[in-house]
Amino acid sequence: MTPTRTDADTPRTSASGHDLTPLTGDARERLAAALTPEERRVLLHQGTERPFCGGLLADKGPGAYHCRLCGLPLFRAAAKFESGTGWPSFYQPFDPEHVAVHRDASHGMVRDEVVCGRCGGHLGHVFEDGPRPTGLRYCMNSASLKFVAEGDARGQG
């Protein structure tokens, strides 16, 4: 699926060759219409699913985790690790340009929010208590991600 954009947008491509051109508001809403209420709450309204409840927590197969809204690949399965926190955790993104980090001062604490680098959908937060080689823990919501098995062309961003 290729997200719709305006002619005025300058196409952007990541170093890994993926389209990073921001979605138009209409395209974002069209894609959001296919989300479940929980996916909408998390991706569009900065929600967080309860720990140990997400459907992707136990996934172990080869492939990549893509943005559930726009399909951009966000994390390789090889970078996933068991953090014990109750959310899928990764030590590095698929491509650094595929995620953006913003300060989040909500809920009485300061954290680094992680959003999709193309559509801006809320993914989770990143912390500096992860494993080597990065020392980072991208703590993601399963509702924000869809797993695409290696060799499966569906869901490619």
Backbone as a ProteinNet text record, in pm:
[ID]
protein_1_A
[PRIMARY]
MTPTRTDADTPRTSASGHDLTPLTGDARERLAAALTPEERRVLLHQGTERPFCGGLLADKGPGAYHCRLCGLPLFRAAAKFESGTGWPSFYQPFDPEHVAVHRDASHGMVRDEVVCGRCGGHLGHVFEDGPRPTGLRYCMNSASLKFVAEGDARGQG
[TERTIARY]
83.8	0	89.6	64.1	138.6	50.8	91.9	10.4	-6.5	-124.2	-154.3	-85.6	-38	23.4	-12.9	14.6	-14.3	102.7	75	181.4	284.9	243	334.8	439.4	413.2	508.7	631.1	746.7	869.6	892	900.1	921.5	1050	1043.2	1159.3	1177.5	1300.6	1332	1437.3	1418.5	1516.3	1639.9	1744.5	1868.2	1844.7	1743	1712	1616.4	1581.5	1502.7	1352.6	1301.7	1157.5	1105.5	984	919.2	885.2	937.2	910.5	827.8	775.1	695.4	575.4	557.1	444.6	309.6	218.4	83.7	3.5	-88.1	-183.4	-281.9	-352.5	-455	-562.1	-603	-705.1	-655.2	-530.8	-475.2	-464.7	-423.1	-410.5	-547.2	-648.8	-783.8	-837.3	-808.4	-853.3	-790.6	-659.6	-591.4	-640.6	-667.6	-713.2	-851.2	-931.1	-1065.3	-1060.5	-949.1	-935.1	-886.2	-853.1	-801.4	-914.1	-881.8	-976.9	-981.7	-1082	-1085.5	-959.6	-905.7	-783.8	-664.1	-650.6	-540.9	-551.1	-672	-692.5	-651.9	-693.6	-663.3	-512.4	-440.7	-295.4	-223.9	-246.9	-174.3	-207.5	-334.4	-377.3	-393.7	-406.3	-432.2	-331.8	-212.1	-100.4	-137.5	-220.5	-258.2	-148.2	-167.2	-76.2	-158.9	-125.3	-196.2	-142.3	-221.9	-178.4	-61.2	30.3	144.6	98.4	172.4	152.5	21.3	-39.1	-165.6	-153	-45.9	-30.8	-9.6	-64.6	-56.9	79.8	173.4	304.5	414.3	380.2	480	562.5	498.1	567.6	621.3	594.8	642.6	794.8	842.3	985.9	1039.2	951.8	995.6	1071.8	1141.7	1214.9	1119	1152.7	1069.7	1091.3	988.7	996.6	862.3	867.5	748.8	725.3	606.2	571.2	468.8	461.4	359.3	222.6	133.9	0.7	-78.9	-47.3	-121.8	-73	56.7	104.5	189.9	228.7	304.1	454.5	509.3	654.1	723.2	828.9	900.7	971.4	950.8	1002.6	1113.6	1098.6	1195.8	1211.5	1334.3	1360.5	1337.6	1287.4	1266.3	1397.2	1508.3	1638.8	1678.9	1619.1	1651	1555.4	1465.1	1368.8	1435.1	1401.4	1454.5	1349.7	1364.8	1273.9	1318.9	1240.8	1277.4	1212.7	1111.3	1040.3	940.5	921.3	832.2	687.1	661.1	525.3	489.6	584.7	564.2	675.4	647.2	753.6	865	987.6	1102	1207.5	1270.4	1370.6	1488.9	1610.3	1726.3	1766.8	1708.3	1736.3	1626.9	1601.4	1500.2	1551.6	1460	1489.3	1583	1553.1	1632.1	1609.2	1711.9	1692.5	1592.6	1580.1	1485.8	1340.5	1317.6	1182	1109.2	1179.7	1115.8	1161.3	1075.8	1110.6	1085.6	1165.4	1153.9	1122	1021.3	977.8	968.1	990.4	974.5	826.7	798	661.4	658.4	590.1	581.4	443.4	370.5	237.6	245.9	138.7	126.1	225.8	265.9	352.2	495.1	540.7	679.4	730	860.4	920.9	979.5	935.5	983.1	1007.8	1067.2	1090.1	991.2	892.7	791.2	848.8	813.6	856.4	733.9	748.1	640.7	694.1	604	640.5	696.9	807.7	873.4	799.2	697.3	619	482.9	405.9	268.2	252	353.9	345.6	265.3	225.2	149.6	231.1	165.5	231.8	265.8	392.2	439.2	465.4	522.6	559.7	663.2	759.6	864	999.3	1105.7	1240.4	1310.2	1383.5	1453.7	1599.6	1684.9	1829	1871.2	1791.1	1824.1	1819.5	1848.3	1843.7	1977.6	1980.5	2103.1	2200.3	2319.5	2417	2363.9	2397.1	2503.5	2458.2	2326.6	2281.1	2255.4	2221.6	2183.3	2042.9	1967.8	1833	1727.2	1612.5	1495.8	1377.9	1346.5	1227.3	1111.1	1032.6	921.6	794.7	746.7	641.4	508.8	401.8	267.6	240.9	193.3	157.1	50.5	-40	-148.4	-95.8	27	86.4	161.1	183.8	268.5	193.8	243.3	199.2	324.6	327	442.7	429.6	536.6	542.5	656.3	619.8	719.1	816.4	940	1041.6	989.4	1004.6	959.1	813.6	739.6	600.2	594.7	548.3	546.3	430.4	330.6	216.6	261.6	203.8	232.5	361.6	429.3	554.6	524.9	608.8	583.7	657.5
-115.7	0	123.7	217.6	342.4	452.8	516	621.5	739.6	801.7	917.2	1040.2	1126.3	1251.3	1359.7	1482.9	1593.2	1613.1	1677.6	1704.7	1800	1882.2	1980.2	1915.6	1794.4	1726.5	1682.8	1706.9	1659.2	1516.8	1421.5	1283.1	1268.5	1189.5	1159.3	1009.2	966.4	823.9	802.7	698.3	666.5	603.1	593	530.1	384.4	320.9	182	171.7	286.4	285.3	290.5	326.9	332.5	475.5	488.5	619	676.5	794.7	863.4	990.6	1010.6	1129.4	1130	1238.2	1242.3	1221.7	1157.3	1134.8	1263.9	1277.6	1387.9	1353.3	1453.2	1428.8	1332.9	1347.3	1257.8	1113.8	1095.7	960.5	897.9	976.4	925.2	881.3	962	926.4	803.4	792.2	675	547.9	553.5	437.5	409.6	514.4	498.8	433.8	448.7	389.7	237.5	176.6	30.3	-19.8	70.4	30.8	-10.4	-97.7	-130.9	-13	-8.3	99.7	104.6	-10.3	-13	39.1	-0.7	48.4	200	251.8	396.5	466.9	412.4	472.8	483.5	378.7	376.7	461.4	433.1	500.5	649.1	684.2	821	909.1	846.2	923.4	894	847.3	823.4	732.4	632.9	537.5	435.4	358.8	250.1	127.3	14.4	-108.4	-160.4	-241.6	-298.2	-393.4	-401.4	-493.2	-638.8	-716.5	-860.4	-894.9	-798	-821.7	-812.5	-754.2	-733.5	-862.5	-869.7	-990.5	-1022.3	-929.2	-952.9	-980.2	-987.7	-1003.7	-1131.5	-1241.2	-1371	-1405.9	-1323.8	-1355	-1370.7	-1474.2	-1501.7	-1523.7	-1530.6	-1565.1	-1455.4	-1490.2	-1390.4	-1302.7	-1176.6	-1081.9	-942.3	-859.7	-721.4	-676.1	-578.7	-518.7	-385.5	-370	-253.4	-167.9	-40.9	47.7	-5.4	-22.9	-74.5	26.5	154.1	254.8	266.7	291.5	319.6	209.8	109.1	-3.8	11.6	122.5	142.9	42.1	-27.3	-118.2	-38.8	-80.3	-6.5	-79.9	-211.4	-290.4	-427.3	-473.9	-611.3	-706.4	-824.2	-924	-958.8	-953	-985.8	-887.9	-769.5	-669.8	-676	-773.8	-789.4	-865.7	-828.3	-899.8	-902.5	-994	-1007.6	-913.1	-807.8	-707.2	-734.3	-820.8	-847.5	-739.8	-640.4	-528.3	-554.3	-651.1	-679	-617.6	-552.7	-495.6	-544	-559.4	-595.1	-490.5	-536.8	-446.2	-475.7	-369.5	-377.3	-289.8	-327.6	-245.8	-147.9	-159.9	-62	-66.9	46.3	47.7	-13.4	-46.6	-98.3	-1.8	125.3	234.2	352.8	423.3	535.2	639.9	656.1	753.4	707.2	580.3	526.2	554.3	602.8	642.4	783.8	854.1	986.5	982.8	1058.4	1060.9	1202.7	1214.5	1343.7	1336.1	1446.1	1452.8	1438.3	1357.2	1332.3	1360.2	1467.5	1505.6	1474.2	1382.9	1347.2	1251.1	1236.6	1139.9	1164.9	1291	1326	1277.4	1242.5	1197.3	1245.7	1246.3	1284.7	1159.3	1132.1	1015.2	1057.1	968.5	991.9	907.8	974.8	907.7	872.2	754.4	709.6	709	773.9	777	729.3	686.7	645.6	765.5	745.3	851.5	897.4	825.3	867.1	921.9	847.2	889.7	956.4	947.9	1010	931.5	809.1	726.5	694.4	698.2	669	520.4	491.2	353	310.1	397.4	364.9	464.2	414.8	501.1	430.8	508.5	451.9	490.6	394.1	411.4	370.7	421.5	392.8	279.7	173.7	58.4	-72.4	-63.7	-181.1	-251.6	-359.7	-438.7	-376.6	-431	-394.1	-441.8	-381.8	-284.2	-139.7	-110.6	28.5	79.1	-11.9	29.8	88.6	77.4	132.5	22.3	59.9	-29.9	44.6	12.1	65.8	-20.9	32.8	-37.7	-2.8	-94.6	-65.6	-130.6	-72	-128.5	-224.4	-343.6	-438.5	-378.7	-297.8	-237.8	-143.7	-96	-3.2	-75	-203.5	-279.2	-392.5	-431.1	-556.8	-630.7	-759.7	-841.2	-889.7	-875.6	-927	-1028.5	-1154.3	-1261.5	-1242	-1285.8	-1277.4	-1345.5	-1276.8	-1331.1	-1300.2	-1239.6	-1203.1	-1058.8	-1036.5	-901.7	-817.9	-879.5	-802.3	-707.1	-589.8	-492.6	-417	-434.1	-361.2	-213.3	-129.7	14.7	87.4
0	0	0	-87.7	-92.5	-36	73.9	132.6	36	41.8	-41.8	14.1	-73.8	-30.9	-131.8	-97.8	-188.3	-282.9	-397.6	-494.7	-438.1	-338.7	-280.3	-189.8	-144.7	-56.9	-135.8	-79.5	-139.3	-92.5	-184.5	-142.7	-61.4	43.4	126.9	129.7	121.3	126.4	233.7	314	418.6	357	436.4	390.5	350.5	410.5	376	257.7	196.3	73.2	89.3	206.1	230.2	222.4	172.5	158.1	295.2	324.1	450.7	430.9	310.8	284.6	379.2	455.2	550.9	481.7	552	500.1	504.7	412.3	421	532.3	580.9	682.7	633.9	507.7	451.1	444.7	402.6	393	531.6	628.9	766.1	818.8	794.5	840.5	768	638.6	562.9	618.6	647.2	704.6	846.7	922.1	1060.5	1067.4	962.6	961.1	972.4	933.2	938.8	1074.8	1166.3	1297.9	1392.2	1485.9	1592.4	1690.4	1776.7	1876.2	1963.1	2002.8	2084.7	2005.6	1880.5	1796.6	1778.6	1759.9	1747.4	1876	1989.7	2119.7	2139.1	2105.7	2126	2020.2	1893.2	1785.1	1770.4	1781.2	1752.2	1875	1992.9	2114.5	2225.6	2188.5	2279.2	2396.5	2369.5	2473.7	2498.6	2603.7	2637.5	2672.8	2612.8	2648.8	2781.5	2848.4	2976.1	2954.3	3051.2	3035.6	3027.2	2953.6	2935.8	2866	2796.3	2726.2	2574.3	2524.6	2381.1	2305.7	2186.4	2105.6	2048.2	2050.6	1989.3	2090.9	2215.4	2320.7	2304.1	2269.1	2263.1	2125	2022.8	1887.3	1885.7	1815.3	1809.8	1668.3	1567.2	1432.6	1362.1	1251.6	1173.5	1093.7	1082.2	1008.7	1062.2	1049.6	1095.9	1149	1236.7	1295.6	1226.3	1168.2	1088.9	1162.8	1125.6	1180.2	1138.2	1233.8	1203.7	1121.3	1131.1	1056	912	890.8	754.1	692.2	768.2	712.1	706.9	755.2	752.5	844.7	798.4	888.6	998.6	1123.5	1238.8	1313.1	1331.7	1407.5	1344.3	1337.4	1292.9	1410.5	1379.7	1484.1	1553.6	1482.1	1540.7	1650.8	1654	1756.8	1875.3	1875.2	1984.5	2098.9	2222.1	2338.4	2448.1	2540	2653.2	2762.9	2785.4	2885.2	3020.9	3023.3	3147.6	3185.3	3097.7	3128.6	3092.9	3003.7	2960.8	2826.7	2761.4	2628.8	2536.3	2406	2312.8	2320.2	2330.4	2344.9	2240.1	2191.9	2086.8	2126.2	2083.1	2119.1	2008.9	1888.1	1784	1678	1610.5	1505.6	1375.4	1288.4	1154.5	1082.6	1091.6	1033.3	1126.5	1169.1	1262.7	1213.8	1082.2	1028	1035.9	1065.1	1066.7	1197.2	1296.8	1422.3	1458	1529	1581	1730.9	1803.9	1950	1993.6	2080.9	2133.3	2285	2351.4	2496.6	2531.8	2630.5	2677.4	2826.6	2866.5	3008	3065.7	3004.6	3053.8	3172.5	3243.2	3353.5	3466.3	3485.1	3597.8	3588.3	3467.5	3449	3314.3	3297.8	3170.3	3106.8	2983.8	2909.3	2766	2688.6	2546.5	2467.6	2407.7	2327.2	2190.8	2140.5	2008.4	1918.1	1800.8	1702.3	1568	1481.3	1346	1271	1202.4	1128.3	1004.6	962	845.8	886	965.2	993.8	1129.6	1216.2	1347.8	1449.2	1416.7	1510.3	1635.1	1752	1879.9	1886.3	1918.8	1926.9	2071	2150.9	2289	2337.1	2414.8	2471.7	2462.4	2468.4	2466.4	2596.8	2651.9	2778.6	2761.6	2848	2838.6	2930.7	2935.4	3020	2940.7	2811.8	2726.2	2716.3	2638.5	2623.9	2523.6	2519.8	2416.9	2283.4	2175.4	2161.3	2183.3	2189.8	2196.4	2337.7	2429.7	2564	2569.9	2459.4	2453.5	2463.3	2517.4	2523.3	2463.8	2339	2274.8	2323	2413.2	2476.4	2398.4	2314.8	2219	2255.8	2208.4	2223.3	2107.9	2137.3	2030.8	1939.9	1994.8	1916.1	1808.9	1822.4	1725	1613.9	1630.6	1539.2	1471.6	1354.8	1293	1250.5	1276.7	1243.3	1099.9	1022.3	885.8	882.4	859.2	856.2	741	761.9	657.3	531.4	417.2	290.1	256.8	349.1	327.5	279.2	158	100.6	152.2	217.5	267.7	377.7	378.1	483.4	465.3	353.2	331.5	315.9	379.8	380.1	276
[MASK]
+++++++++++++++++++++++++++++++++++++++++++++++++++++++++++++++++++++++++++++++++++++++++++++++++++++++++++++++++++++++++++++++++++++++++++++++++++++++++++++

